[in-house]
């Protein structure tokens, strides 16, 4: 299970990071670029210890989209929150470092 969770986090983090980075490159100096930079800063600055409870509050309590706790049978519903928490630094790294050339 941990291998599948790690692979899910890396793949989804790279996908989201590339998408945000390309959007930031295409629409430079717009709100899209600012939002991609903010996601970069938050992904790097927030430790997993801080981001996990915040994501659980937003997605688990407020919107009830995913399970906040437990691991029952490895259903996708239980994969989302841990994978997203692990993917945040990957998203932040890929967003700006691999899609924007230094200016």
SVG drawing of the C-alpha trace seen along z (x, -y; Angstrom):
<svg xmlns="http://www.w3.org/2000/svg" viewBox="-20 -41 38 45">
<polyline fill="none" stroke="black" stroke-width="0.4" points="0.0,0.0 2.7,-2.5 4.3,-2.0 1.0,-2.6 0.5,-5.7 3.9,-7.1 3.6,-6.4 0.2,-8.1 1.6,-11.1 4.5,-11.5 2.5,-11.1 -0.3,-13.3 2.2,-15.9 4.1,-16.0 1.0,-16.2 -0.4,-19.1 3.0,-20.8 3.5,-20.7 -0.1,-22.0 0.4,-24.9 3.8,-25.7 2.7,-25.7 -0.3,-27.9 2.0,-30.3 4.3,-30.4 1.5,-31.0 -0.2,-33.7 2.8,-35.5 2.1,-38.4 -1.6,-37.6 -3.7,-36.1 -2.9,-32.6 0.8,-33.2 0.3,-34.7 -1.8,-31.7 0.8,-29.2 3.5,-31.2 1.3,-31.1 0.8,-27.3 4.6,-27.1 5.2,-29.0 2.5,-27.2 3.8,-23.8 7.3,-24.6 6.5,-26.5 3.8,-24.3 5.2,-21.2 3.2,-18.0 2.4,-18.3 0.6,-21.6 -0.9,-20.8 -2.5,-17.5 -4.9,-18.9 -5.6,-21.9 -6.5,-19.6 -8.5,-17.4 -10.5,-20.4 -11.1,-21.7 -11.9,-18.4 -13.0,-16.1 -15.0,-18.3 -16.3,-21.3 -17.0,-19.6 -17.1,-15.9 -15.4,-14.9 -12.9,-12.4 -12.4,-10.3 -10.5,-12.1 -9.2,-8.9 -9.2,-5.1 -8.0,-2.9 -10.6,-0.4 -9.6,1.8 -7.5,-0.8 -10.5,-2.4 -9.7,-5.6 -11.7,-7.6 -9.0,-6.8 -6.1,-7.5 -6.9,-11.1 -6.0,-12.9 -2.7,-11.1 -1.6,-11.3 -2.4,-15.0 -0.5,-15.7 2.5,-13.9 2.2,-15.5 2.3,-19.1 6.1,-19.5 6.3,-17.7 3.8,-20.1 5.7,-23.1 9.0,-21.8 7.8,-20.9 5.6,-24.0 8.3,-26.6 11.7,-24.9 11.0,-22.7 8.6,-24.9 10.0,-28.4 13.4,-29.3 15.5,-31.6 15.1,-35.2"/>
</svg>
